[in-house]
Amino acid sequence: MAEAGRNLEKERAVARHLLDEHAGRVPYVALSGELALSDIAEAYRAQEAFVSMRQERSGTSIAGYKIALTSAAMQAFVGVDHPLLGAIFDDTVVPSPAEVSLAGFQHVGIEFELALRLGLTVPPGSYDATSIASFVDAVIPAFELIEDRNAVYENFDAKSLVADNAWSGGVVLGKPVTDWRGFDLTATPTRLEAGAETETATTGAALGNPLTALAWAANTLSAQGRALEAGMIVMTGSTLKTRFPNTGEHFFYEVEGIGSVQMSTVP
């Protein structure tokens, strides 16, 4: 019991430290010294403390979850063989078209995704792309906003990233589409227009299928004793490389046949 109490206090100390860094706009550095985390499990417990304290301080609720590190290259870069999860707070969810103020972030990145909205609460269990599909009531083109706090990318680790809520900075949501089951989400074309540039990909670029990503999130949360509840959204990973915008840029992201999402950056 004493050991459990010490661990809980450490996890809360990590959470307080990270929240104070956010409030003070302190650049990200990996946790070290007495705050260094021993493993991913401890990091997720620190994340839960971070989420709980963030809710207590701001009165927000959890709107859903994001999935980070969906590419094998990024996983290898930070020394893991799986993605990572973070919570999305309801006060960081905005509808498209959106104006995003760069002053609200230390250093924001934009990712290009398909959000899945749950129509039913997912019971604890083990899911795959097929079995999780019945819980999804809508798909939504979306931007994810990444707050990396001016991180030096050669100097961060997966445990610190998890504890810092996987750099979850918010989301911009297009219109929900409930008639989505006729789409092949492993290969639905996507298109990004950013200024004079155009990039294309498919919805399968992140983990092969957004439903696979959702199943992974459900299984991971279930193992941690956390729930995916009806009405929540899950951001399933970016189909294109992260962009770090300057003021005055406009982004238009379309998922063919499903819809689009737009945002502009302001000071």
C-alpha positions in Angstrom: 0.0 0.0 0.0 2.8 2.4 0.8 4.4 1.7 -2.5 1.1 2.3 -4.3 0.8 5.6 -2.4 4.3 6.7 -3.4 3.6 5.9 -7.0 0.3 7.8 -7.0 2.0 10.9 -5.6 4.8 10.7 -8.2 2.2 10.4 -11.0 0.3 13.4 -9.6 3.6 15.3 -9.3 4.4 14.6 -12.9 0.9 15.9 -13.9 1.3 19.1 -11.8 4.7 19.7 -13.3 3.4 19.3 -16.9 0.3 21.4 -16.3 2.5 24.2 -14.8 4.8 24.0 -17.8 1.8 24.4 -20.1 0.5 27.4 -18.1 3.9 29.0 -18.1 4.5 28.2 -21.8 7.7 26.4 -20.9 9.2 24.5 -23.9 8.9 20.7 -23.8 11.7 18.6 -22.5 11.7 15.0 -21.6 11.0 14.2 -18.0 14.1 13.5 -15.9 15.4 13.0 -12.4 12.7 12.2 -9.8 10.0 12.8 -12.5 11.4 10.3 -15.0 8.9 7.5 -15.7 9.8 3.8 -15.5 7.6 2.5 -18.3 4.6 3.2 -20.5 2.1 1.9 -17.9 3.4 4.5 -15.4 3.3 7.1 -18.1 -0.4 6.4 -18.8 -1.2 6.6 -15.1 0.5 10.0 -15.1 -1.6 11.0 -18.1 -4.7 10.0 -16.3 -3.6 12.3 -13.4 -2.9 15.1 -16.0 -6.3 14.7 -17.6 -8.1 14.6 -14.2 -6.3 17.8 -13.0 -6.9 19.6 -16.3 -10.6 18.8 -15.9 -10.6 20.0 -12.3 -8.8 23.3 -13.2 -10.9 24.2 -16.2 -14.2 22.4 -15.8 -13.8 20.6 -19.1 -14.9 17.1 -20.1 -13.3 14.4 -22.3 -14.7 14.7 -25.9 -12.7 11.6 -27.1 -9.2 10.4 -27.8 -6.4 10.9 -30.3 -3.9 8.4 -31.6 -0.3 9.5 -32.0 2.6 7.8 -33.7 0.6 5.8 -36.3 3.6 5.5 -38.7 6.3 2.8 -38.1 9.0 5.4 -38.8 7.8 7.7 -35.9 7.4 4.7 -33.6 10.9 3.6 -34.3 12.2 7.2 -33.8 10.9 7.2 -30.2 11.6 3.5 -29.5 8.2 1.9 -29.4 6.4 -0.6 -31.6 2.8 0.7 -31.2 0.9 4.0 -31.3 0.1 6.2 -28.3 -3.1 7.7 -26.9 -4.1 11.0 -25.6 -7.4 12.6 -24.4 -9.3 15.3 -26.3 -10.9 18.0 -24.1 -14.3 19.5 -25.2 -13.0 23.1 -24.9 -10.5 22.4 -27.7 -13.1 21.1 -30.3 -14.2 23.6 -32.9 -16.4 23.3 -36.0 -15.2 23.9 -39.6 -14.6 26.4 -41.1 -12.3 27.5 -38.2 -9.9 30.3 -37.5 -7.1 29.0 -35.3 -5.0 31.5 -33.4 -1.4 30.6 -33.3 -1.0 32.7 -30.2 -2.9 30.1 -28.3 -0.1 27.6 -28.8 3.6 27.5 -28.3 4.1 25.6 -31.6 1.2 24.0 -33.3 1.2 21.3 -35.9 -1.7 20.2 -38.1 -2.6 16.7 -39.0 -5.2 15.5 -41.5 -7.5 12.8 -40.3 -10.8 11.0 -40.2 -12.6 11.2 -36.9 -14.9 8.4 -35.9 -17.9 9.2 -33.6 -19.3 6.6 -31.3 -23.1 6.0 -31.3 -22.8 3.4 -28.5 -20.5 3.0 -25.5 -17.9 0.3 -26.1 -17.9 -2.4 -23.5 -14.6 -3.7 -22.2 -13.2 -6.4 -24.5 -11.0 -7.1 -27.5 -12.0 -5.7 -30.8 -10.8 -5.6 -34.4 -11.9 -3.5 -37.4 -14.9 -5.6 -38.1 -16.3 -5.9 -34.6 -15.7 -2.2 -33.7 -17.6 -0.9 -36.7 -21.1 -1.5 -35.2 -20.3 1.1 -32.5 -19.6 3.9 -35.0 -22.4 6.2 -35.9 -20.5 8.8 -38.0 -17.3 9.6 -39.8 -16.0 13.2 -39.8 -13.2 14.8 -41.9 -11.0 16.5 -39.3 -7.8 18.4 -38.5 -5.9 17.5 -35.4 -3.9 20.3 -33.7 -0.6 19.1 -32.1 0.9 21.2 -29.4 4.6 20.2 -29.3 5.6 23.1 -27.1 8.7 23.8 -29.3 10.1 20.3 -28.6 13.5 19.4 -29.9 12.6 16.2 -31.7 16.0 14.6 -31.0 15.3 14.9 -27.3 12.0 13.4 -26.4 10.8 9.9 -25.4 7.5 8.0 -25.6 7.0 7.9 -21.9 7.2 11.7 -21.5 5.0 12.2 -24.6 2.3 9.9 -23.1 2.4 11.7 -19.8 2.0 15.1 -21.6 -1.3 13.8 -23.1 0.3 12.9 -26.4 0.5 16.6 -27.3 -3.2 16.8 -27.7 -4.0 20.4 -28.7 -7.5 20.2 -30.2 -9.5 19.3 -33.3 -11.4 21.0 -36.0 -14.4 18.9 -37.2 -16.2 18.9 -40.5 -19.8 17.7 -40.8 -20.6 14.2 -39.5 -21.6 11.6 -42.1 -23.8 8.8 -40.8 -24.3 7.0 -44.1 -20.7 5.9 -44.3 -20.8 2.1 -44.5 -20.6 1.9 -48.3 -17.1 3.5 -48.2 -13.9 1.4 -48.2 -12.1 3.1 -45.4 -8.9 1.3 -46.3 -8.6 3.2 -49.6 -10.9 6.2 -49.7 -9.0 9.0 -51.5 -8.1 12.2 -49.5 -6.8 15.5 -50.8 -5.2 18.5 -49.0 -5.0 21.9 -50.5 -2.6 24.2 -48.7 -2.0 27.4 -50.6 -0.7 26.5 -54.0 0.2 23.0 -52.9 -2.0 19.8 -53.3 -1.3 16.5 -51.6 -3.2 13.2 -51.9 -3.4 10.0 -49.9 -6.0 7.6 -48.8 -7.8 7.0 -45.5 -5.8 3.8 -45.1 -2.5 5.7 -44.8 -2.8 5.6 -41.0 -2.7 2.0 -39.6 -4.3 0.7 -42.8 -7.8 1.5 -41.8 -9.4 4.0 -39.4 -11.5 1.2 -38.0 -8.3 -0.7 -37.1 -7.1 2.5 -35.3 -10.4 2.7 -33.4 -10.2 -0.9 -32.4 -6.6 -0.4 -31.1 -7.8 2.6 -29.1 -10.7 0.7 -27.6 -8.5 -2.3 -26.6 -5.9 0.0 -25.1 -8.4 2.0 -23.1 -10.1 -1.2 -22.0 -6.8 -2.6 -20.6 -6.4 0.7 -18.7 -9.9 0.6 -17.3 -11.0 3.7 -19.3 -14.1 3.8 -21.4 -15.0 4.9 -24.9 -18.4 6.4 -24.4 -21.3 7.1 -26.8 -20.8 10.6 -28.3 -17.0 10.5 -28.1 -14.8 10.9 -31.1 -11.6 9.1 -31.9 -9.0 10.8 -34.2 -7.6 7.9 -36.1 -4.2 9.2 -37.3 -3.0 11.5 -40.1 -3.0 10.4 -43.7 -0.3 13.1 -44.6 2.8 14.5 -43.0 2.3 17.0 -40.1 2.5 20.7 -41.2 3.6 23.5 -38.9 1.7 26.6 -40.2 2.5 30.3 -40.2 -0.1 33.1 -39.8 -2.4 33.6 -42.8 -2.4 30.0 -44.2 -5.5 28.2 -45.3 -6.0 24.4 -45.3 -8.7 22.5 -47.1 -8.9 18.7 -46.5 -11.3 16.5 -48.3 -12.2 12.9 -47.9 -13.7 11.9 -51.2 -17.5 11.3 -51.1 -17.6 12.0 -47.4 -16.9 15.7 -47.0 -14.3 18.3 -46.1 -12.9 20.5 -43.3 -11.3 23.9 -43.5 -9.2 26.1 -41.3 -7.2 29.3 -41.5 -4.5 30.5 -39.1 -4.5 33.9 -37.5 -2.1 35.6 -35.2 
